């Protein structure tokens, strides 16, 4: 029986829609192409100051477009900045 390693990426405090988020997303895609991983775990604070549907697009879908287009699944936990209540 051949065993398969489980590989995944981990990111946190990422939902700012700023230049650094796009840079990390790009480097994560480069790493995925070189090494490969099965999914991404998001540690929280995924979408800062986000209450509208456009915030989800701007702070998640756009920065991680290359990964999402490649079929990478994201599993997220909520952080204290993901909901203002």
Buried (B, 14 or more C-beta within 10 A) or exposed (E): EEEEEEEEBEBBBBBBBEEEBBEBBBEBBEEBEEEEBEEBBBBBBBBBEBEEEEBBBBBBEBBBBBBBEEEBEBEBEEBEBBEEE
